[in-house]
Amino acid sequence: MNLSELVAWVDDSSLRIVVAAGVSVVLALVVARIGAAIVLRLTRSMPVLARVAEQCRSPAQFLLPLIALQVVWHSAPDAFPLIGGIRHANGLLLLATLTWAGMRAARGAAMGVIGLHPVDVADNLNARRIHTQTRMLARTIMFVVLMAGLALMLMTFPGARQFGASLLASAGVAGLVVGIAARPVFSNLIAGLQIALAQPIRIDDVLIVQGEWGRVEEITGAYVVLKIWDERRMIIPLQWFIENPFQNWTRSSAQITGTVLLWVDYRMPMEPLRHAALRACEAAAEWDQRLCLLQVVEAGEHSVQLRLLVTSANASLNWDLRCKVREALVDFMQREYPQYLPRMRAELQTQHSGDTPAGQLAG
């Protein structure tokens, strides 16, 4: 650029536009900093809004300067160098920042709601329900916001609009191909909404899936992470829970009844064993004092089967309780009634030489 072009550029007020852009960015940053401090202070007593404000703080530092620049670029004359490309680029950045802010706001609202309902309490059924709904709905909203932002950004390109028109012209074949390709994504999205609303499973639920016992550790937008009792993780698509049966041990309550089975001899007296079972339950901290019932449930060829029902607040405690009670009953029988432990019986008959049956003598 020579001197005459530079003078013309200055005469066209282009330099003032650049200066105005710089000043607007500085002012927008100052306003963003002050506004963030004020909003965070005002929302300290409101946990949900405080989390939203905290999450939107970073996008806001970019959003306000981009809005200020967009105002400056649109007020600039069309003769400004590369003004068309600058406006388009600034618009794309503005849309991207708005999308980012929307996703962060949804995540902040979810974090605020989850923080109001801790799960580390004795009765956390309602908290787990809210956690599951909040996480699933927040992920769905974030996905919709992201798709909307990308769509708006693509629509700013004339070529993309023409491409969209050509797709509409051949909507039959293109729609079929896209539908088949996107079926897993949309199936999991719809399944996620169904799980969030109907709630067949929740965070921290105890499930039996394909013979595996575990707790729901995480529910994402595509799959569920089941933490198996031996520290393994089972990854299950969301759609699987809509199409297949499974056991949920904490659907309406975490309380559970466990079973202890014992085989004893027919001559074993029941009352001492019932008292021993009750003492074992009372000595165990895992027992919730709802039920401790010993019954004879089977009479076999050589022994009888006893079933002891014991209750606990959750499945993990019940497992420990069953082990403790089983060990206590075995120890009690070994100590007090060892002769009545299960055994095999046989009757032996001896025949003397003078006791030959009459039929054999006649022969």
C-alpha positions in Angstrom: 0.0 0.0 0.0 1.6 3.3 -1.1 1.2 6.7 0.5 -1.7 7.8 -1.6 -3.7 4.7 -0.8 -2.9 5.0 2.9 -4.1 8.6 2.9 -7.3 7.5 1.0 -7.8 4.7 3.5 -7.5 7.2 6.4 -9.8 9.7 4.6 -12.4 6.9 4.3 -12.6 6.7 8.1 -11.3 3.1 8.0 -8.8 3.9 10.6 -11.5 5.2 12.9 -13.4 2.0 12.4 -10.4 -0.1 13.5 -9.9 2.1 16.5 -13.6 1.9 17.3 -13.3 -1.9 17.1 -10.4 -2.0 19.5 -12.1 0.4 22.0 -15.3 -1.7 21.8 -13.4 -4.9 22.6 -11.7 -3.3 25.6 -14.9 -1.8 26.9 -16.7 -5.2 26.4 -14.0 -7.0 28.3 -14.3 -4.5 31.2 -18.1 -4.8 31.2 -17.8 -8.6 31.1 -15.4 -8.6 34.1 -17.5 -6.3 36.1 -20.8 -8.0 35.1 -19.4 -11.4 36.1 -18.4 -10.2 39.5 -21.8 -8.6 40.1 -23.8 -11.7 38.8 -21.7 -14.1 40.9 -22.2 -11.9 44.0 -26.0 -11.7 43.4 -26.4 -15.4 42.9 -24.4 -16.6 45.9 -27.6 -17.5 47.7 -29.1 -19.3 44.7 -27.2 -22.5 44.0 -28.7 -23.2 40.6 -28.2 -19.7 39.2 -24.8 -19.5 40.8 -23.7 -22.7 38.9 -25.1 -21.3 35.7 -23.3 -18.0 36.2 -20.1 -19.8 37.0 -20.3 -22.0 33.9 -21.2 -19.1 31.6 -18.4 -16.9 32.9 -15.8 -18.0 30.3 -18.1 -17.8 27.3 -19.3 -14.4 28.4 -15.7 -13.1 28.2 -15.8 -13.9 24.5 -19.5 -13.2 23.8 -19.6 -9.5 24.7 -16.5 -8.5 22.7 -17.9 -10.4 19.7 -21.2 -8.7 20.0 -19.5 -5.3 20.2 -17.4 -6.2 17.1 -20.4 -7.3 15.2 -22.0 -3.9 15.8 -18.9 -2.1 14.7 -18.5 -4.2 11.5 -22.2 -3.8 10.5 -21.9 0.0 10.9 -18.8 0.0 8.8 -19.2 1.0 5.1 -19.2 -1.7 2.5 -16.0 -0.2 1.0 -14.0 -1.2 4.1 -11.3 -3.8 3.0 -12.5 -7.4 3.4 -15.6 -6.3 5.3 -17.7 -9.1 3.9 -15.3 -11.8 5.1 -14.8 -10.1 8.4 -18.5 -9.9 9.1 -19.0 -13.5 8.2 -16.1 -14.7 10.4 -17.3 -12.6 13.3 -20.8 -14.0 12.9 -19.5 -17.6 12.9 -17.5 -16.9 16.0 -20.5 -15.3 17.6 -22.7 -18.3 16.8 -20.1 -20.7 18.1 -19.8 -18.7 21.4 -23.6 -18.6 21.8 -23.7 -22.4 21.3 -20.9 -22.8 23.8 -22.7 -20.5 26.3 -26.0 -22.4 25.9 -24.3 -25.8 26.5 -22.5 -24.5 29.5 -25.7 -23.0 30.9 -27.5 -26.3 30.6 -24.6 -28.1 32.3 -24.5 -25.4 35.1 -28.2 -25.8 35.7 -27.8 -29.6 36.0 -24.9 -29.2 38.4 -26.9 -26.8 40.5 -29.9 -29.1 40.7 -27.7 -32.2 41.5 -25.9 -30.3 44.2 -29.2 -29.6 45.9 -29.9 -33.3 46.2 -26.9 -35.3 47.6 -27.0 -39.0 47.3 -24.7 -39.7 50.3 -27.7 -40.0 52.6 -29.6 -43.0 54.0 -32.7 -42.6 51.9 -31.5 -41.3 48.6 -34.2 -42.7 46.3 -35.6 -39.2 45.5 -32.1 -37.8 45.0 -31.1 -40.6 42.6 -34.3 -40.0 40.7 -33.5 -36.3 40.3 -29.9 -37.0 39.4 -30.9 -39.4 36.6 -33.6 -37.0 35.2 -31.3 -34.0 35.4 -28.3 -35.6 33.8 -30.3 -37.1 30.9 -32.3 -33.9 30.2 -29.2 -31.8 30.4 -27.3 -34.0 27.9 -30.3 -33.9 25.6 -30.5 -30.1 25.8 -26.8 -29.8 25.2 -27.1 -32.1 22.1 -30.0 -30.0 20.7 -28.2 -26.8 21.3 -25.0 -28.1 19.6 -27.0 -29.3 16.6 -28.9 -26.0 16.4 -25.6 -24.0 16.6 -24.0 -26.1 13.9 -27.0 -25.8 11.7 -27.1 -22.0 12.0 -23.4 -21.8 11.3 -23.8 -23.9 8.1 -26.7 -21.8 7.0 -24.4 -18.7 6.9 -22.7 -20.3 3.9 -24.5 -19.8 0.6 -23.1 -23.2 -0.7 -24.6 -24.9 2.3 -28.0 -23.5 1.6 -27.8 -24.7 -2.0 -26.7 -28.1 -0.7 -29.7 -28.2 1.6 -32.0 -27.3 -1.3 -30.5 -30.1 -3.4 -31.0 -32.5 -0.5 -34.6 -31.5 -0.3 -35.0 -32.2 -4.0 -33.8 -35.8 -3.4 -35.3 -36.2 0.0 -36.6 -39.7 -0.6 -33.3 -41.5 -1.1 -31.2 -39.1 1.0 -33.6 -39.2 3.9 -33.6 -43.0 3.9 -29.8 -43.2 3.8 -29.4 -40.6 6.6 -32.1 -42.2 8.7 -30.5 -45.6 8.5 -27.0 -44.2 9.2 -28.3 -42.1 12.2 -30.6 -44.7 13.6 -28.2 -45.7 16.5 -27.8 -42.1 17.5 -31.4 -41.2 17.5 -32.4 -44.5 19.1 -30.2 -43.8 22.0 -31.4 -40.2 22.2 -35.0 -41.3 22.3 -34.1 -44.1 24.8 -32.3 -41.5 27.0 -35.5 -39.4 27.1 -37.6 -42.4 27.9 -35.2 -43.4 30.8 -35.2 -39.8 32.1 -39.0 -39.6 32.1 -40.0 -43.2 33.0 -36.9 -44.0 35.0 -36.6 -47.7 34.8 -33.1 -47.1 36.1 -31.4 -44.4 38.1 -27.9 -43.4 39.2 -26.7 -45.8 41.9 -29.5 -48.4 41.2 -28.6 -52.0 41.8 -29.2 -54.0 38.6 -28.9 -57.6 37.5 -28.0 -57.5 33.8 -27.3 -60.7 32.0 -26.4 -62.5 35.3 -24.1 -59.7 36.5 -24.8 -57.8 39.7 -23.7 -54.2 39.8 -24.6 -50.5 40.4 -25.4 -47.9 37.8 -22.2 -45.7 38.0 -23.0 -43.4 35.1 -25.7 -42.7 32.5 -24.4 -40.9 29.4 -26.2 -39.9 26.2 -25.4 -43.2 24.5 -24.7 -45.9 27.2 -24.9 -46.9 30.8 -21.9 -47.8 32.9 -22.6 -50.6 35.3 -20.0 -51.1 38.0 -19.8 -54.8 38.8 -19.2 -56.0 42.3 -15.6 -57.1 41.4 -14.7 -53.6 40.1 -15.4 -54.5 36.4 -17.4 -52.1 34.3 -20.2 -53.2 31.9 -21.0 -50.8 29.1 -24.6 -51.2 27.9 -26.3 -49.1 25.2 -29.3 -47.1 26.4 -31.6 -48.8 23.8 -30.9 -52.2 25.4 -32.7 -51.2 28.6 -35.8 -50.3 26.5 -35.9 -53.5 24.6 -34.7 -56.1 27.1 -35.8 -57.2 30.6 -33.5 -56.8 33.6 -33.7 -56.8 37.4 -33.7 -53.5 39.4 -33.3 -54.2 43.1 -33.8 -50.6 44.1 -36.6 -49.5 41.8 -38.9 -48.3 44.6 -36.7 -48.9 47.7 -33.2 -50.1 48.5 -34.5 -52.4 51.2 -34.1 -56.0 50.4 -34.8 -59.5 51.8 -32.1 -62.1 51.6 -32.1 -65.9 51.9 -29.8 -68.3 53.9 -30.3 -72.0 53.1 -29.2 -74.8 55.4 -29.5 -78.6 55.3 -29.9 -80.3 58.7 -30.8 -83.8 60.0 -34.5 -84.7 60.5 -33.9 -84.9 64.3 -32.6 -81.3 64.6 -34.9 -79.3 66.9 -36.1 -76.0 65.3 -36.6 -73.7 68.3 -32.9 -73.6 69.4 -31.9 -72.9 65.8 -34.5 -70.1 65.6 -33.2 -68.5 68.7 -29.6 -68.8 67.4 -30.7 -67.1 64.1 -32.3 -64.3 66.0 -29.3 -63.7 68.2 -27.0 -63.7 65.1 -29.3 -61.1 63.4 -29.4 -58.9 66.6 -25.6 -59.0 66.8 -25.1 -57.9 63.2 -25.2 -54.1 62.5 -26.4 -54.9 58.9 -29.8 -56.1 60.1 -32.6 -53.5 59.9 -34.8 -55.5 62.4 -37.7 -56.0 59.9 -37.6 -59.7 59.4 -35.6 -62.7 60.7 -37.7 -65.8 59.9 -36.5 -69.5 59.9 -38.7 -72.0 58.1 -38.5 -75.6 56.8 -39.0 -75.4 53.1 -37.9 -78.8 51.9 -38.0 -82.4 53.2 -35.6 -84.5 51.3 -34.7 -88.1 51.3 -31.9 -87.8 53.8 -32.3 -84.3 55.4 -34.5 -81.2 55.6 -33.8 -77.8 54.1 -34.1 -74.7 56.2 -34.6 -71.2 54.8 -33.8 -68.1 56.8 -35.1 -64.8 55.6 -33.2 -61.7 56.7 -33.7 -58.0 55.8 -31.3 -55.1 55.3 -31.4 -51.5 54.1 -29.6 -52.4 50.9 -28.2 -55.3 48.9 -24.6 -54.8 50.0 -25.5 -54.9 53.6 -27.7 -57.9 53.1 -24.9 -59.9 51.5 -22.7 -59.3 54.5 -25.6 -60.1 56.9 -26.3 -63.4 55.1 -22.7 -64.4 55.4 -22.5 -63.6 59.1 -25.8 -65.4 59.9 -24.8 -68.4 57.9 -21.5 -68.6 59.7 -23.1 -68.2 63.1 -25.7 -71.0 62.5 -23.0 -73.4 61.2 -20.9 -72.6 64.3 -23.9 -73.1 66.6 -24.7 -76.5 65.1 -21.1 -77.6 65.2 -20.9 -76.6 68.9 -24.3 -77.5 70.3 -25.8 -80.1 67.9 -23.0 -81.8 65.9 -25.0 -85.1 65.9 -27.8 -83.4 63.8 -25.7 -82.2 61.0 -26.7 -83.8 57.6 -25.6 -87.4 57.4 -26.1 -90.5 55.3 -27.9 -93.4 57.0 -27.8 -97.1 56.1 -29.2 -100.2 57.8 -27.0 -103.3 57.9 -28.6 -106.7 58.4 -26.5 -109.7 59.4 -27.6 -113.3 58.6 -26.4 -116.3 60.8 -25.9 -119.7 59.4 -28.8 -121.2 61.4 -31.2 -118.6 60.1 -31.5 -120.0 56.6 -35.0 -119.3 55.2 -37.4 -122.2 55.0 -37.6 -122.0 51.3 -33.9 -122.6 50.9 -34.0 -125.6 53.2 -36.8 -127.1 51.2 -34.7 -126.9 48.1 
